[in-house]
């Protein structure tokens, strides 16, 4: 997948932009950033950990960033979630396990994350018993139990808490008993997870960052890695049926809206990881593999190929980042290409990757990027380019994106 414009020297320069932990300071809302996966030291550490373990960088920057991420008291309270505090730090050290010196710290963070997860599972099951509607912060990838579930399934798939999380995510597909017109995963809120006048009847979120595609990806991963239960399969099938109902097929290819609301016409989101076709297609591909549904898998791969080959769609991604930009499309496409078990489609997908990687590399070289962060900055773009150049990941760093 390597292109002439994407060289080891180029990746070294990108890593240099993220070299000094001094660039991470307090966030505008007063939350300290070192413990942030999205915008702080935890996320930038992933880049240097991946480079060190894959043999493309020294260990020293990784150790510097790990220390920066752990430089303040670790959050284990209400603001701790998959992208902040103890769970984010635990994920960082899970990726760093080949490096020496962090076993005791990881064990403590892992224990804290298990405790936090059990507390939130108990609250979630109590909510279901009360027959209250699902909330975004309870289940989603960024804040909720889907993100925590991916951490546990990747770090210790056989632990009881992993089993309990799969059981909970299967349970959210079961009717609450109120004969509601909408499915039980319908959110009574706006896109930020709070009430909003533009969403008086809530919304159904299909996206990866805050919606049901991440649950689809997790359940598929669980089934493929030792949690193949009737409940998990039934839940995955129910969610896939719902997304099928809201799938669109037109001359530009297959696509899913990022979200739906009653009595409004769904719109095609730009091809970003968070709400667009790339994240959703990857989730659908994993579901096809887990359910032995070749038609679903093929449709997902064709949807990704349509985005990659459509310059109009790609032009809607002026940003560089993993969440909203080219890096998220590139990383999602890399995972779909390498997972496809159809040699012809895999070759077609792989043939599109060097051009996208070169486009992202040229943009990074031509522009000044002061933001080193993971989700919208240089660190995430560099990680996606590293994956494209090497064809793999030594750490599985993109597990937090529900891509692997």
VOGU-3710 file (C-alpha; in Angstrom, 3 decimals, decimal comma):
1> xxxxxxxxxx> 0,000/0,000/0,000  3,017/2,325/0,243  3,157/5,246/-2,203  6,119/7,451/-3,183  4,608/10,378/-1,224  4,148/8,284/1,914  7,620/7,474/3,170  9,144/6,488/6,486  10,736/9,937/6,644  7,332/11,536/6,173
11> xxxxxxxxxx> 5,868/9,527/9,046  8,883/10,446/11,166  8,126/14,120/10,555  4,487/13,644/11,534  5,548/11,914/14,731  7,885/14,815/15,464  4,920/17,200/15,484  3,586/15,106/18,372  6,907/14,844/20,168  6,563/17,102/23,205
21> xxxxxxxxxx> 4,038/16,402/25,980  4,176/20,131/26,797  1,664/20,749/23,984  -1,130/19,194/26,075  -2,607/21,592/28,610  -5,944/22,356/30,274  -9,002/22,254/28,052  -11,258/25,327/27,744  -13,970/23,749/29,918  -11,539/23,217/32,784
31> xxxxxxxxxx> -11,065/19,472/32,314  -7,425/18,536/32,249  -6,386/16,989/28,982  -3,623/14,546/29,873  -6,169/11,769/30,549  -8,109/12,369/27,331  -8,005/9,814/24,541  -9,585/12,166/22,028  -7,665/15,369/22,633  -4,937/14,709/25,162
41> xxxxxxxxxx> -1,840/12,789/26,054  -3,482/9,353/26,128  -4,380/9,581/22,456  -1,020/10,925/21,339  0,717/8,189/23,329  -0,992/5,606/21,098  0,957/6,928/18,111  4,331/6,579/19,804  3,433/3,201/21,332  2,452/1,867/17,912
51> xxxxxxxxxx> 5,639/3,195/16,309  7,867/1,776/19,041  6,280/-1,681/19,092  6,159/-1,946/15,296  9,851/-1,079/15,076  9,361/2,291/13,353  10,248/4,530/16,295  12,156/4,720/19,552  10,627/3,735/22,871  11,603/7,011/24,560
61> xxxxxxxxxx> 8,748/9,141/23,131  6,251/6,433/24,069  7,468/6,423/27,663  7,414/10,229/27,771  3,800/10,360/26,590  2,666/7,562/28,891  4,095/9,491/31,833  2,408/12,678/30,614  -0,933/10,884/30,384  -0,588/9,684/33,973
71> xxxxxxxxxx> 0,724/12,993/35,317  -2,415/13,898/37,278  -4,739/12,027/39,681  -6,657/9,466/37,658  -10,367/10,057/37,223  -12,538/7,141/38,326  -15,692/9,177/38,946  -18,639/10,268/36,866  -16,479/11,867/34,180  -14,460/8,682/33,651
81> xxxxxxxxxx> -15,441/6,936/30,445  -13,841/5,088/27,507  -12,304/8,328/26,255  -11,267/9,834/29,604  -9,772/8,800/32,915  -9,090/5,287/34,148  -10,638/3,401/31,180  -8,706/5,464/28,628  -5,453/5,030/30,531  -6,098/1,297/30,902
91> xxxxxxxxxx> -6,604/0,999/27,136  -3,389/2,937/26,506  -1,391/0,583/28,743  -3,087/-2,445/27,196  -1,661/-1,408/23,824  1,717/-0,831/25,503  1,985/-4,277/27,108  5,096/-5,295/25,080  6,908/-2,346/26,685  8,311/-3,011/30,129
101> xxxxxxxxxx> 7,471/-1,207/33,331  3,703/-0,859/33,305  2,317/-4,152/34,579  1,392/-2,907/38,066  -0,062/0,352/36,776  -2,129/-1,521/34,196  -3,436/-3,946/36,829  -4,620/-1,063/39,022  -6,247/0,791/36,129  -7,849/-2,396/34,867
111> xxxxxxxxxx> -9,308/-3,134/38,313  -10,655/0,421/38,526  -12,217/0,074/35,075  -13,852/-3,236/36,018  -15,319/-1,633/39,150  -16,582/1,357/37,188  -18,046/-0,922/34,517  -19,921/-3,015/37,065  -21,382/0,128/38,638  -22,631/1,330/35,279
121> xxxxxxxxxx> -23,943/-2,078/34,315  -25,966/-2,165/37,540  -27,400/1,274/36,804  -28,198/0,253/33,220  -30,051/-2,898/34,254  -31,959/-0,893/36,883  -33,010/1,525/34,134  -34,314/-1,374/32,047  -36,268/-2,738/35,028  -37,849/0,721/35,478
131> xxxxxxxxxx> -38,680/0,661/31,752  -37,085/4,041/31,258  -35,828/4,855/27,753  -32,221/4,247/26,773  -29,869/7,219/27,007  -26,842/7,885/24,823  -24,474/8,209/27,772  -25,475/4,773/29,039  -24,567/2,773/25,965  -22,558/4,668/23,349
141> xxxxxxxxxx> -18,984/4,126/22,193  -17,488/7,392/23,435  -19,139/7,677/26,855  -20,886/4,428/27,571  -20,948/0,688/27,920  -20,215/-0,112/24,277  -16,840/1,600/24,566  -16,175/-0,098/27,895  -17,232/-3,405/26,355  -14,708/-3,101/23,548
151> xxxxxxxxxx> -11,966/-2,424/26,060  -12,827/-5,497/28,133  -13,315/-7,801/25,148  -9,903/-6,846/23,779  -8,007/-6,871/27,073  -9,575/-9,926/28,756  -12,312/-11,556/26,660  -12,803/-14,431/29,123  -13,380/-12,226/32,182  -16,936/-12,360/33,616
161> xxxxxxxxxx> -17,370/-8,623/33,052  -16,932/-9,177/29,285  -19,704/-11,759/29,345  -21,916/-9,397/31,360  -21,379/-6,542/28,906  -22,364/-8,685/25,923  -25,470/-9,711/27,857  -26,378/-6,094/28,574  -25,956/-5,012/24,949  -28,148/-7,923/23,871
171> xxxxxxxxxx> -30,729/-6,824/26,435  -31,067/-3,284/25,055  -32,668/-4,760/21,931  -35,511/-6,275/23,955  -38,812/-4,336/24,150  -39,403/-2,428/27,356  -42,994/-3,623/27,443  -44,610/-0,276/26,652  -45,684/-1,056/23,069  -43,697/1,941/21,861
181> xxxxxxxxxx> -43,758/2,806/18,177  -39,984/2,980/18,102  -37,439/0,260/18,921  -35,965/0,102/22,440  -32,669/1,606/21,240  -34,435/4,803/20,119  -32,949/7,805/21,954  -35,274/10,443/23,500  -32,757/13,224/22,850  -30,844/15,259/20,312
191> xxxxxxxxxx> -27,504/14,311/18,826  -25,608/15,510/21,903  -27,489/13,077/24,128  -29,605/15,785/25,778  -33,096/17,126/24,963  -33,137/19,458/21,973  -36,000/21,381/20,357  -34,993/20,129/16,912  -35,561/16,549/18,106  -38,929/16,678/19,933
201> xxxxxxxxxx> -39,450/12,950/19,367  -35,827/11,901/19,781  -33,899/10,052/17,117  -32,569/6,706/16,017  -28,781/6,893/15,867  -27,109/4,680/13,264  -23,631/6,177/13,594  -20,493/4,608/15,001  -19,495/7,240/17,551  -22,820/7,523/19,383
211> xxxxxxxxxx> -25,130/5,055/17,723  -26,085/1,502/17,093  -23,357/0,682/14,540  -20,841/0,418/17,374  -23,126/-2,067/19,144  -23,343/-4,060/15,917  -19,551/-4,068/15,667  -19,136/-5,134/19,295  -21,689/-7,938/19,132  -20,102/-9,200/15,914
221> xxxxxxxxxx> -16,647/-9,085/17,490  -17,956/-10,889/20,572  -19,550/-13,670/18,505  -16,323/-14,101/16,540  -14,231/-14,236/19,743  -15,840/-16,683/22,129  -19,193/-15,105/23,019  -21,377/-16,822/20,424  -24,638/-17,022/22,387  -28,247/-17,156/21,142
231> xxxxxxxxxx> -28,929/-13,821/22,863  -25,997/-12,127/21,143  -27,008/-13,522/17,752  -30,656/-12,521/18,199  -29,646/-9,009/19,223  -27,251/-8,637/16,301  -29,881/-9,871/13,869  -32,460/-7,410/15,262  -30,098/-4,461/14,903  -29,090/-5,511/11,399
241> xxxxxxxxxx> -32,740/-5,824/10,377  -33,351/-2,264/11,601  -30,383/-0,838/9,735  -31,486/-2,738/6,631  -34,844/-0,964/6,859  -33,020/2,378/6,801  -30,483/1,479/4,132  -30,517/3,285/0,790  -29,288/2,014/-2,549  -28,864/4,529/-5,351
251> xxxxxxxxxx> -26,615/4,986/-8,390  -23,823/6,319/-6,120  -23,839/3,183/-3,991  -25,276/1,851/-0,750  -25,466/4,236/2,212  -27,054/4,627/5,620  -28,084/7,944/7,187  -26,228/8,932/10,332  -29,512/9,168/12,201  -33,239/9,165/11,586
261> xxxxxxxxxx> -36,138/11,142/13,036  -39,877/10,720/12,557  -41,436/12,398/9,534  -38,200/13,734/8,081  -36,245/12,684/5,022  -32,939/11,025/5,960  -29,813/12,563/4,512  -26,570/11,005/3,396  -23,832/12,015/5,803  -20,390/12,878/4,549
271> xxxxxxxxxx> -18,125/9,774/4,514  -16,625/10,196/7,974  -16,002/7,449/10,517  -18,325/8,914/13,137  -21,651/9,085/11,273  -20,916/8,192/7,674  -20,714/5,118/5,489  -17,141/4,085/6,473  -17,922/3,296/10,116  -21,326/1,824/9,378
281> xxxxxxxxxx> -20,030/-0,297/6,506  -17,259/-1,731/8,697  -19,846/-2,662/11,339  -22,025/-4,310/8,693  -19,059/-6,235/7,314  -18,249/-7,580/10,789  -21,902/-8,521/11,255  -21,844/-10,390/7,961  -18,801/-12,343/9,095  -20,336/-13,139/12,485
291> xxxxxxxxxx> -23,713/-14,195/11,065  -22,240/-15,991/8,000  -24,273/-13,572/5,886  -22,268/-13,237/2,683  -24,771/-10,847/1,102  -24,451/-8,434/4,027  -20,677/-8,631/3,920  -20,582/-8,024/0,170  -22,987/-5,093/0,423  -20,838/-3,470/3,116
301> xxxxxxxxxx> -17,645/-3,908/1,098  -19,311/-2,550/-2,035  -20,556/0,460/-0,044  -17,017/1,195/1,093  -15,664/0,766/-2,431  -18,293/3,185/-3,759  -17,162/5,870/-1,310  -13,477/5,339/-2,060  -14,006/5,612/-5,812  -16,373/8,621/-5,642
311> xxxxxxxxxx> -14,363/11,846/-5,737  -17,484/13,874/-4,969  -18,005/12,029/-1,711  -14,329/12,199/-0,778  -14,291/15,949/-1,424  -16,718/16,324/1,484  -13,857/15,460/3,866  -11,611/18,523/3,975  -10,350/17,673/7,480  -7,470/15,311/8,263
321> xxxxxxxxxx> -8,808/13,583/11,376  -10,030/10,175/12,431  -13,441/11,369/13,551  -14,513/13,796/10,839  -11,844/13,531/8,167  -9,781/11,555/5,713  -7,917/9,530/8,343  -11,145/7,929/9,564  -12,095/6,931/6,029  -8,603/5,560/5,412
331> xxxxxxxxxx> -8,482/3,497/8,612  -11,997/2,121/8,105  -11,200/1,227/4,506  -7,939/-0,486/5,493  -9,807/-2,708/7,934  -12,528/-3,575/5,417  -9,954/-4,354/2,717  -7,823/-6,633/4,887  -10,849/-8,465/6,361  -12,629/-9,204/3,113
341> xxxxxxxxxx> -12,522/-12,883/2,239  -13,396/-12,188/-1,397  -10,075/-11,842/-3,261  -11,555/-9,715/-6,038  -13,241/-7,171/-3,756  -10,246/-7,127/-1,442  -8,024/-6,286/-4,405  -10,412/-3,558/-5,562  -10,518/-1,987/-2,108  -6,758/-2,256/-1,637
351> xxxxxxxxxx> -6,157/-0,576/-4,994  -7,986/2,548/-3,773  -5,987/2,955/-0,565  -2,664/4,352/-1,867  -4,405/7,277/-3,577  -6,324/8,213/-0,426  -3,211/7,815/1,719  -1,185/9,990/-0,660  -3,937/12,629/-0,627  -3,887/12,726/3,165
361> xxxxxxxxxx> -0,067/12,785/3,225  0,044/15,707/0,773  -2,449/17,651/2,863  -0,407/17,090/5,999  2,760/18,183/4,219  1,182/21,288/2,678  -0,611/22,638/5,739  0,522/23,742/9,181  -1,092/21,591/11,851  -0,641/22,766/15,413
371> xxxxxxxxxx> -3,157/20,305/16,854  -1,461/17,014/17,639  -4,527/15,302/19,109  -5,771/11,848/18,190  -9,328/12,269/16,938  -9,075/15,445/14,854  -5,347/16,097/14,659  -1,980/14,883/13,477  -1,638/11,860/15,790  -4,715/10,142/14,379
381> xxxxxxxxxx> -3,790/10,972/10,791  -0,276/9,626/11,353  -1,651/6,401/12,826  -3,947/5,882/9,839  -1,062/6,517/7,444  1,109/4,104/9,424  -1,562/1,402/9,072  -1,896/2,075/5,352  1,863/1,956/4,839  2,462/-1,200/6,852
391> xxxxxxxxxx> -0,815/-2,976/6,117  -1,336/-3,845/9,767  -1,154/-2,600/13,351  1,166/-3,970/16,010  -1,050/-2,810/18,888  -4,626/-2,936/17,623  -4,860/0,770/18,492  -8,094/1,289/16,537  -10,102/-1,008/18,818  -11,462/2,124/20,496
401> xxxx> -12,997/3,059/17,117  -14,771/-0,344/16,931  -12,853/-1,073/13,719  -10,976/-4,189/14,849
//
